[in-house]
């Protein structure tokens, strides 16, 4: 698995692979947006402290 993919179970479809959709540095740390490879579910991760889970909008 590359640095652009992670293994994590998707709560929508059960798939176990997410790809890195976006990444940027913000005042809270590094913000990354991960999207499921099978459905449109996505979540945002900021450094190791903050995660938000929401269905990604196209």
N, C-alpha and C positions, 0 to 999 in steps of 0.2 A: 504494500500500500504506500502511496506517495504522500508527500507533505500536504497535498491538495485534497486528500481524502481522510476520513476518520471512520472508525467503527463505533456505531451507537444505534440502538434500536429505535426505529421511528414509531411514535405512538399512534400514528394514523394508519400505516400499512404494514408495519412489522419488518420492513426492510432494515438491513444493518449497515448501510453505507451512506455517508453524507459527503458532499463535495463542498469545497470552499468557494462560495459565491462572491464574497467581497472581504476586504481587509483594509483597515486604516488605523492610524494612531490618533487617539483623542485624549482629552485631559484626564480621563479615568484610567487610561491604559490602552492596550491594543484591542480594537473591536473587530471581531470576525463574524461573518454571516455564513451559516452552514445550511445547505439545502439537501433534502433527501433525493437520491438518484432515481427513485421510483414514483414519487408523488410530489406535490407542490408544498409539502410541509417544510418549514424552515425555522431556525432559531438563531438568536444573536448571543454571542459570548464576548464578554469584556474581561480581559486578563483572566485571573483565576478566581475572581470575587463575584462577578455578576453574570447571570444567564437569564435570558427571557425566551419563553417558548410561545410561539404563535404561528398560525397558518400563514405562509407567505402569500402575498398578493402578487399576481402577475403584472 
